[in-house]
């Protein structure tokens, strides 16, 4: 077992060591060769290419974000017509009525009997009066239900007038 060395002894031995060490052979030739042959860093070799790749990635991410944003963002409406339930119901009714009359071969309503014309006229004027009342109070549920009911009655009356009647024995 070795004896512990005191600090003073250690300091003496360090002082006896040579101040400098030289290699046994000349190393500069190998160092110069290594510097000349070693490849450059990637950013130094292809600075334009890597910048373009990074720019392309950034542009594609921005394009994807914008595309997603505009695809899923709620559409801003400037007219109150799109937000008004009564006008939407009225447009839907007009489409259904046109579709029904087209399916019956565009019949002339003037060829109906005067009683039927009177009923259609009363339903139409009731619908117009309800629509006018809804302009003053667009969120009135009773008026909306009444409008829906009159529209339904008018469509059912047209259906009864023009649908083929089966003969019963």
Backbone bond lengths (Angstrom), bond angles and torsions (degrees), N, CA, C in turn:
res aa  C-N    CA-C-N  psi(-1)  N-CA   C-N-CA  omega(-1)  CA-C   N-CA-C  phi
1 X - - - 1.426 - - 1.520 109.66 -
2 X 1.322 113.95 139.12 1.464 118.62 -177.25 1.506 110.41 -84.89
3 X 1.298 112.41 150.41 1.447 120.26 177.74 1.505 110.12 -81.80
4 X 1.310 118.98 141.63 1.450 119.55 175.65 1.527 110.60 -65.57
5 X 1.337 113.88 141.94 1.469 119.68 -178.50 1.521 107.85 -95.98
6 X 1.281 115.40 138.33 1.458 119.31 178.99 1.519 109.60 -78.69
7 X 1.274 114.57 166.03 1.461 120.09 -177.90 1.518 111.17 -67.82
8 X 1.228 116.47 -37.81 1.468 120.52 -178.68 1.522 110.22 -65.19
9 X 1.327 117.67 -40.91 1.452 121.82 178.48 1.521 109.97 -65.38
10 X 1.293 115.55 -41.50 1.472 120.66 179.27 1.523 110.06 -62.14
11 X 1.315 118.22 -43.15 1.464 122.19 178.79 1.528 111.18 -61.95
12 X 1.328 117.06 -39.42 1.464 121.10 178.26 1.516 111.10 -62.96
13 X 1.322 116.76 -42.91 1.466 120.40 -178.42 1.521 110.94 -67.93
14 X 1.302 117.36 -36.06 1.477 120.97 177.48 1.519 109.41 -65.43
15 X 1.314 119.05 -38.90 1.459 122.61 -179.97 1.523 111.17 -66.06
16 X 1.307 118.79 -28.06 1.458 122.84 -178.79 1.516 112.06 -78.61
17 X 1.323 118.69 -17.05 1.459 121.57 179.77 1.523 109.76 -68.26
18 X 1.357 116.35 149.55 1.463 117.57 178.03 1.533 110.86 -67.38
19 X 1.320 116.89 149.98 1.452 122.39 -176.64 1.518 111.99 -73.62
20 X 1.299 118.66 -26.71 1.439 122.25 -176.46 1.510 110.51 -142.43
21 X 1.340 115.20 150.49 1.458 119.66 178.31 1.519 108.30 -124.32
22 X 1.284 117.72 135.76 1.453 122.12 177.70 1.519 108.48 -108.51
23 X 1.323 116.26 145.49 1.460 117.88 177.11 1.523 110.28 -70.12
24 X 1.313 115.20 158.18 1.456 119.50 -177.84 1.518 111.41 -73.85
25 X 1.310 118.00 -19.46 1.463 121.14 176.74 1.521 108.88 -137.83
26 X 1.356 118.08 169.09 1.450 123.41 -177.74 1.533 109.50 -78.17
27 X 1.302 117.60 123.85 1.463 122.64 -177.34 1.529 113.69 -96.60
28 X 1.320 118.67 -12.70 1.466 120.82 -174.00 1.517 113.03 -64.31
29 X 1.276 119.41 -32.17 1.470 120.93 179.53 1.528 110.31 -62.79
30 X 1.310 117.61 -44.22 1.469 121.31 178.93 1.523 112.04 -66.87
31 X 1.341 115.98 -37.56 1.463 119.87 179.86 1.522 110.03 -66.15
32 X 1.336 118.26 -44.17 1.462 122.09 178.61 1.521 111.37 -61.84
33 X 1.331 117.82 -41.20 1.465 121.84 177.08 1.524 111.08 -62.97
34 X 1.308 117.11 -43.99 1.459 121.46 -178.60 1.535 110.77 -63.95
35 X 1.326 116.76 -38.63 1.466 120.07 179.05 1.525 110.43 -67.64
36 X 1.327 117.60 -42.16 1.465 121.66 -177.67 1.528 111.48 -68.98
37 X 1.309 119.92 -36.43 1.455 123.77 -174.43 1.523 112.31 -89.45
38 X 1.297 119.02 -27.49 1.467 120.64 -172.62 1.531 110.45 -61.62
39 X 1.348 117.07 139.27 1.460 119.87 179.21 1.518 110.35 -70.22
40 X 1.326 113.88 154.43 1.457 118.86 177.56 1.523 109.24 -75.70
41 X 1.278 115.02 168.92 1.461 120.20 175.85 1.528 109.19 -68.32
42 X 1.307 118.92 151.31 1.464 120.98 -177.24 1.523 113.64 -55.63
43 X 1.309 119.45 -39.67 1.459 120.85 -179.39 1.524 111.79 -69.00
44 X 1.348 117.56 -27.00 1.452 119.70 177.69 1.526 110.75 -79.22
45 X 1.320 117.95 -34.04 1.451 121.36 -176.96 1.519 111.69 -74.24
46 X 1.323 117.77 -47.82 1.456 122.37 -176.08 1.529 111.12 -125.41
47 X 1.314 118.13 61.84 1.472 118.10 -175.30 1.529 112.29 -67.52
48 X 1.323 118.56 -39.42 1.462 120.98 -177.84 1.518 111.60 -69.42
49 X 1.325 116.23 -41.09 1.466 120.43 -177.19 1.519 111.34 -64.93
50 X 1.313 117.61 -45.06 1.462 119.69 -178.75 1.521 111.15 -68.51
51 X 1.319 117.13 -35.30 1.467 119.61 177.52 1.522 110.51 -65.10
52 X 1.328 116.83 -40.59 1.464 120.38 178.93 1.524 111.42 -65.34
53 X 1.322 116.62 -40.06 1.465 120.34 179.73 1.524 110.28 -63.63
54 X 1.320 116.35 -44.92 1.468 119.80 178.94 1.524 110.94 -64.52
55 X 1.312 116.68 -39.98 1.464 121.05 178.73 1.527 110.79 -65.66
56 X 1.324 116.86 -39.99 1.468 120.37 178.66 1.528 111.03 -64.81
57 X 1.321 117.05 -41.76 1.474 120.36 177.60 1.525 110.58 -62.33
58 X 1.308 116.53 -44.85 1.469 120.12 -179.07 1.525 110.46 -63.13
59 X 1.334 116.74 -42.05 1.469 120.21 179.97 1.523 111.12 -65.28
60 X 1.323 117.71 -39.65 1.465 119.56 -179.52 1.523 111.28 -68.66
61 X 1.324 117.29 -35.93 1.470 119.91 177.23 1.526 109.97 -66.31
62 X 1.319 117.35 -43.65 1.467 120.76 178.66 1.520 110.39 -62.74
63 X 1.324 117.69 -42.46 1.468 120.71 179.18 1.524 111.06 -63.51
64 X 1.317 117.72 -41.86 1.469 120.73 179.28 1.528 111.07 -64.54
65 X 1.322 117.01 -41.21 1.467 120.22 179.36 1.524 110.47 -64.92
66 X 1.330 117.29 -44.87 1.467 120.11 179.58 1.522 111.69 -64.47
67 X 1.316 117.22 -41.49 1.456 120.78 179.04 1.522 110.75 -62.16
68 X 1.325 116.56 -44.09 1.457 120.77 178.06 1.521 111.05 -64.46
69 X 1.315 116.67 -42.07 1.463 120.91 -178.81 1.523 110.93 -61.28
70 X 1.334 117.09 -48.67 1.456 119.75 -177.05 1.522 112.20 -73.88
71 X 1.320 118.22 -24.47 1.460 120.40 179.21 1.514 112.18 -75.46
72 X 1.321 117.37 -39.09 1.452 120.36 -173.35 1.516 114.62 -105.14
73 X 1.316 118.36 -2.22 1.455 118.95 179.16 1.525 109.45 -76.98
74 X 1.321 116.96 146.83 1.469 119.04 179.85 1.524 110.09 -66.88
75 X 1.310 115.11 140.81 1.453 120.53 -179.42 1.522 109.32 -76.63
76 X 1.323 115.88 133.91 1.455 120.09 178.19 1.526 108.63 -83.14
77 X 1.314 116.22 129.83 1.456 119.95 177.90 1.521 107.74 -109.04
78 X 1.312 115.11 135.33 1.446 118.93 -178.87 1.517 112.00 -97.87
79 X 1.317 118.38 -23.61 1.453 119.57 -179.14 1.518 110.30 -96.05
80 X 1.305 115.92 146.08 1.460 121.00 178.46 1.514 110.98 -78.94
81 X 1.316 117.07 -10.57 1.460 120.88 -178.72 1.522 111.08 -62.46
82 X 1.339 116.60 -37.60 1.461 119.78 179.99 1.521 112.23 -70.37
83 X 1.318 116.05 -25.11 1.445 119.78 -176.88 1.527 112.36 -91.91
84 X 1.332 117.71 -13.34 1.453 122.23 -175.86 1.525 109.91 -83.80
85 X 1.327 117.05 118.56 1.453 122.46 -177.29 1.519 111.73 -65.11
86 X 1.300 117.36 -38.07 1.468 120.91 -178.77 1.527 110.99 -63.35
87 X 1.322 117.27 -41.93 1.470 119.03 -179.65 1.529 110.61 -69.13
88 X 1.309 117.00 -34.43 1.464 120.26 176.91 1.526 109.70 -65.52
89 X 1.329 116.01 -42.84 1.470 119.90 177.73 1.532 110.43 -62.90
90 X 1.332 116.35 -40.39 1.469 120.46 -179.45 1.536 110.58 -65.12
91 X 1.315 117.38 -43.14 1.467 120.46 178.35 1.527 110.82 -63.20
92 X 1.317 116.36 -42.38 1.461 120.99 178.80 1.529 110.33 -62.18
93 X 1.326 116.87 -42.56 1.467 120.98 178.95 1.526 110.69 -62.33
94 X 1.323 116.54 -45.52 1.470 119.89 -179.70 1.531 111.02 -61.56
95 X 1.323 116.72 -39.38 1.466 119.85 177.51 1.521 111.10 -64.81
96 X 1.328 116.80 -44.28 1.467 120.02 178.99 1.528 111.22 -63.50
97 X 1.324 117.37 -41.29 1.464 121.87 -179.53 1.533 110.24 -64.91
98 X 1.319 116.72 -44.67 1.463 120.87 178.59 1.517 110.66 -62.72
99 X 1.328 116.66 -42.63 1.456 120.90 178.91 1.524 111.00 -63.47
100 X 1.309 116.31 -42.20 1.466 120.24 179.90 1.525 111.01 -65.25
101 X 1.333 117.03 -45.97 1.471 120.05 -179.76 1.526 110.74 -65.86
102 X 1.319 117.13 -34.57 1.464 120.53 177.35 1.520 110.34 -66.92
103 X 1.315 116.76 -39.35 1.469 119.16 -179.92 1.526 111.60 -67.89
104 X 1.343 117.18 -23.91 1.465 120.78 177.27 1.530 111.50 -89.58
105 X 1.304 118.81 5.30 1.461 121.73 177.34 1.516 112.90 85.26
106 X 1.297 119.38 32.84 1.460 125.39 179.16 1.535 112.11 51.55
107 X 1.304 117.74 63.01 1.471 119.13 -179.82 1.525 111.23 -70.51
108 X 1.312 115.48 152.44 1.460 121.83 177.10 1.518 108.71 -84.53
109 X 1.310 116.53 122.91 1.456 120.20 179.71 1.528 111.36 -72.31
110 X 1.326 116.85 -19.29 1.468 119.89 179.68 1.523 111.92 -74.31
111 X 1.311 118.58 -15.38 1.460 121.79 179.90 1.529 112.05 -84.72
112 X 1.314 116.57 -2.79 1.459 120.13 178.67 1.527 109.70 -74.49
113 X 1.300 114.10 163.55 1.466 118.85 176.59 1.528 109.18 -66.50
114 X 1.337 117.52 154.35 1.467 120.12 -178.30 1.537 112.80 -59.01
115 X 1.319 118.05 -32.71 1.466 120.00 179.31 1.528 110.83 -66.30
116 X 1.344 115.96 -42.75 1.466 120.38 179.94 1.534 110.08 -67.51
117 X 1.320 116.44 -40.05 1.455 119.80 177.21 1.524 110.34 -62.11
118 X 1.338 116.41 -39.12 1.459 121.08 179.35 1.534 110.34 -64.69
119 X 1.341 118.16 -41.68 1.460 121.49 179.08 1.533 110.98 -64.23
120 X 1.341 115.92 -43.95 1.471 119.32 178.50 1.528 110.92 -63.75
121 X 1.331 116.63 -38.70 1.454 121.17 179.38 1.537 110.63 -65.70
122 X 1.337 117.05 -41.89 1.463 121.08 178.72 1.535 110.90 -63.61
123 X 1.335 116.49 -43.26 1.464 119.46 178.56 1.534 111.35 -64.74
124 X 1.322 115.29 -39.58 1.459 120.10 179.73 1.528 110.91 -66.05
125 X 1.341 117.12 -43.35 1.470 119.55 179.37 1.533 110.75 -68.78
126 X 1.335 117.95 -34.61 1.458 120.45 176.25 1.524 110.27 -64.47
127 X 1.323 116.04 -41.34 1.462 120.85 177.74 1.522 110.61 -61.75
128 X 1.340 116.66 -42.63 1.468 120.73 179.45 1.527 110.97 -64.98
129 X 1.341 117.63 -40.61 1.465 120.79 179.89 1.524 110.74 -66.31
130 X 1.322 116.68 -40.04 1.472 119.87 179.03 1.527 109.77 -66.39
131 X 1.332 117.06 -40.90 1.470 120.56 178.88 1.524 110.62 -62.26
132 X 1.335 116.26 -39.82 1.464 119.51 178.96 1.524 110.69 -66.18
133 X 1.343 116.92 -39.79 1.467 120.27 177.71 1.524 110.89 -66.04
134 X 1.324 116.73 -33.20 1.461 120.30 178.73 1.521 112.57 -70.41
135 X 1.322 117.82 -22.36 1.464 119.85 176.25 1.527 110.35 -63.62
136 X 1.347 116.44 -35.50 1.460 120.61 179.33 1.525 112.09 -79.84
137 X 1.340 116.70 -32.43 1.470 121.49 -178.49 1.529 109.00 -136.14
138 X 1.345 117.59 79.21 1.478 120.03 -172.49 1.526 114.50 -68.59
139 X 1.319 119.28 -16.33 1.459 120.78 -177.18 1.520 113.25 -104.25
140 X 1.315 117.61 14.40 1.463 121.42 -179.43 1.524 108.68 -75.77
141 X 1.317 116.38 111.37 1.466 120.49 -175.04 1.525 111.74 -68.64
142 X 1.329 117.67 -32.87 1.462 119.78 179.13 1.528 111.05 -65.84
143 X 1.325 116.72 -42.09 1.464 119.89 177.51 1.533 111.03 -66.10
144 X 1.330 116.66 -38.23 1.466 120.09 178.36 1.528 110.67 -64.23
145 X 1.329 116.31 -42.44 1.470 119.52 177.22 1.521 111.14 -64.41
146 X 1.336 117.20 -39.47 1.465 121.00 178.58 1.528 110.77 -65.19
147 X 1.325 116.86 -40.32 1.462 120.63 177.46 1.522 110.26 -62.61
148 X 1.319 116.26 -45.01 1.466 120.12 178.38 1.529 110.91 -60.82
149 X 1.311 116.92 -41.08 1.470 121.07 -179.06 1.530 111.10 -65.71
150 X 1.346 117.55 -43.59 1.475 119.31 179.66 1.521 110.80 -66.21
151 X 1.324 117.43 -38.30 1.460 119.86 177.45 1.521 110.24 -63.19
152 X 1.306 116.49 -42.90 1.463 120.98 179.74 1.536 110.31 -63.26
153 X 1.335 116.97 -42.08 1.465 120.71 179.53 1.524 111.42 -62.80
154 X 1.317 116.73 -41.19 1.465 120.13 179.89 1.530 110.85 -65.96
155 X 1.334 117.05 -42.03 1.467 119.81 178.39 1.530 111.09 -65.48
156 X 1.333 117.38 -39.96 1.467 120.03 178.47 1.522 111.31 -65.82
157 X 1.329 117.82 -38.78 1.456 120.90 178.43 1.527 110.50 -64.29
158 X 1.325 117.12 -43.43 1.467 120.01 177.62 1.524 110.62 -62.94
159 X 1.306 116.27 -39.73 1.460 120.58 179.32 1.526 110.87 -63.84
160 X 1.317 116.91 -42.20 1.468 120.45 179.14 1.525 111.71 -66.99
161 X 1.326 116.89 -35.65 1.458 120.19 -177.65 1.518 112.27 -70.64
162 X 1.317 117.32 -38.29 1.460 119.73 -171.09 1.518 114.85 -108.14
163 X 1.298 118.80 -10.85 1.463 118.15 179.15 1.517 108.85 -74.95
164 X 1.328 117.35 145.23 1.466 119.47 -178.79 1.516 110.57 -65.44
165 X 1.312 115.04 136.14 1.469 121.08 179.89 1.533 108.32 -95.70
166 X 1.305 116.63 132.33 1.449 121.79 178.57 1.529 108.71 -84.73
167 X 1.291 114.13 138.43 1.453 117.33 178.48 1.523 109.03 -80.14
168 X 1.295 114.45 137.90 1.459 119.34 178.55 1.522 108.97 -107.91
169 X 1.276 116.41 146.24 1.462 121.07 -179.09 1.507 109.36 -102.79
